[in-house]
Amino acid sequence: MNLYLKTLAGLEPLAALELKAAGATAIEPGRRGISFEGDAKVLYTICMHSRFAVRVLRHLTSFEAATPDDLYRNGARFAWENILSPEGTFVIDATVNSDGFSHSHFAALKLKDAIVDRFRGKTGKRPSIDKVRPDLRLNLHISGDKVTLSVDASGDQLSRRGYRPRTAKAPLNEVLAAGLLALSGWRPGTPLYDPMCGSGTFSTEAALWASGLPIQAGRKHFAFMDWSDFDPQIWKEVRAEAMANIHPVPTQIFASDQHPGAVRQTMESLEGADVEELVDVKQVDFFKLEPRTEGGMIVLNPPYGERMDPGDVVGLYEQIGDRLKFHWPGFDAWIISSNDEALKRVGLRPHKRIPVFNGALECRWAGFSMYKGSKADQFKKPRS
C-alpha cells in the first residue's frame, strides 16, 4: 500500500523513526507528513503504536483538475463500488490550496456528488453521509491542479487518545506533548516534573510512555477495520505482539499546579489513561515547589501573553528563570512559548531552541541547563 502519515510540524523525524521500526519502506519525510509503503501489518502497527501520528492515510488515486467540473468528472471515474457498498456511509475531509476552487467545502460537495452519482448510475442506490462513524472517511487534497484522494486508516485522529477531560481548557495536543518530550531528550527512567500541569497532558503522555503500553492500547476501533480488505487475523497478531511486549520503566513523575481545577483535570486525564498510579499529583505553586530528586527534567507550558498583560507575562518569565537558577541546580528545564521576548527574560541561555507549532501559534521549545556551581555557570557556552 502507498500510505501517508500526517504529523505536526517539527515532529517528522520522530515519526520517520517509528515508521522504520514498524517495517515501513520508501519513507519520504515532507512538511507535516511522511509518505511510505507498507503491508497491512505495517499499517496496523503504526496505528497501534505511533505517538507522533495524527492520521494515517491510504492512497487511492491522483489526477489533475483545474476546475470543479474536472474534479467531478475524474472523481466519478474511480471504482468506488470496490471499496464501499451502496448501503454504506462515507464522509469527506478536504484540504484545498488552489485558485480553481473557492473553498474546501465546495470541493468536498463536488466530489460527494461524483461518488453518489456513480453509485446511482450503476446500482440505483446511493451511500449516505455520516460525519460521526462513517464506513469510509475520505481525504481530498488539492494543491494547484493536482488532486490526491486517500482513505483514512485511523478514523478519529490518533492524537485523541481518549483520556482528556471534556472540561479541559486550551490543552496541549497529545501528539505535541509526546513530541516535545521526545525532542527534549527525556526518556522513561529520568525523573520528570510538570509543575504547571494544566490538564496534565505532559504527565499523562510521559506516564503512558513509561508504562510500556502501546499508545492506542485502549482504543476499540480504527477506520481500517471497516475496509473490505481488513484482515482480522493480522490485526489479532499485531495486538497480541504489542500486549506481549510491554516493558514498563520505573519513572518518577511529579505533576503539580497552583489551581485546584487543574489538579482535578490532571487526575482525570491520568485515570482516563489508567496510569494514575504512576504520577505523584499535588496542588502547589511552582514558586514554592522544591525538587524531590537529585536531578531530572522540568517541562513548562506557561502563559504566552495572549490573554495577559505583556508586563505581567514578562515578569512571570523572569520569576521562572530565577526559580530555576536558584532552586533547581542539576536539572534541565524546557519551556514552550510563542513569546520570544518573554523567553529572553528567563535570564538563562538556552542550549537548544526548536521551532514548533501549538495550534496556529508558532512557538519555541527552549531547553535550559541549570548547572551546579556558581551563578556564572548558568551562562556557560551552549552545547552544540
C-alpha positions, 0 to 999 in steps of 0.5 A: 500500500502507498500510505501517508502519515500526517504529523505536526510540524517539527515532529517528522523525524520522530515519526520517520523513526517509528515508521522504520521500526514498524517495517515501513519502506520508501519513507519520504519525510515532507512538511507535516507528513511522511509518505511510505509503503507498507503491508497491512501489518505495517499499517496496523502497527503504526496505528497501534503504536505511533505517538507522533501520528495524527492520521494515517492515510491510504492512497487511492488515486491522483489526477489533475483538475483545474476546475470543479467540473474536472474534479467531478468528472475524474472523481466519478471515474474511480471504482468506488463500488470496490471499496464501499457498498451502496448501503454504506456511509462515507464522509469527506475531509478536504484540504484545498490550496488552489485558485480553481476552487473557492473553498474546501467545502465546495470541493468536498460537495463536488466530489460527494456528488461524483461518488453518489452519482456513480453509485446511482448510475450503476446500482440505483442506490446511493451511500449516505453521509455520516460525519460521526462513524462513517464506513469510509472517511475520505481525504481530498487534497488539492494543491494547484491542479493536482488532486490526491484522494486517500482513505483514512486508516485511523478514523478519529485522529490518533492524537485523541487518545481518549483520556482528556477531560471534556472540561479541559481548557486550551490543552496541549495536543497529545501528539505535541506533548509526546513530541516535545518530550521526545525532542527534549531528550527525556526518556522513561527512567529520568525523573520528570516534573510538570509543575504547571500541569494544566490538564496534565497532558505532559504527565499523562503522555510521559506516564503512558510512555513509561508504562510500556503500553502501546499508545492506542492500547485502549482504543476499540476501533480504527477506520481500517477495520471497516475496509473490505480488505481488513484482515482480522487475523493480522490485526489479532497478531499485531495486538497480541505482539504489542500486549506481549511486549510491554516493558514498563520503566520505573519513572518518577513523575511529579505533576503539580499546579497552583489551581485546584481545577487543574489538579482535578483535570490532571487526575482525570486525564491520568485515570482516563489513561489508567496510569494514575498510579504512576504520577505523584499529583499535588496542588502547589505553586511552582514558586514554592515547589522544591525538587524531590530528586537529585536531578531530572527534567522540568517541562513548562507550558506557561502563559504566552501573553495572549490573554495577559498583560505583556508586563505581567507575562514578562515578569512571570518569565523572569520569576521562572528563570530565577526559580530555576537558577536558584532552586533547581541546580542539576536539572534541565528545564524546557519551556514552550512559548510563542513569546520570544521576548518573554523567553529572553527574560528567563535570564538563562541561555538556552542550549537548544531552541526548536521551532514548533507549532501549538495550534496556529501559534508558532512557538519555541521549545527552549531547553535550559541547563541549570548547572551546579556551581556558581551563578556564572555557570548558568551562562556557560557556552551552549552545547552544540 
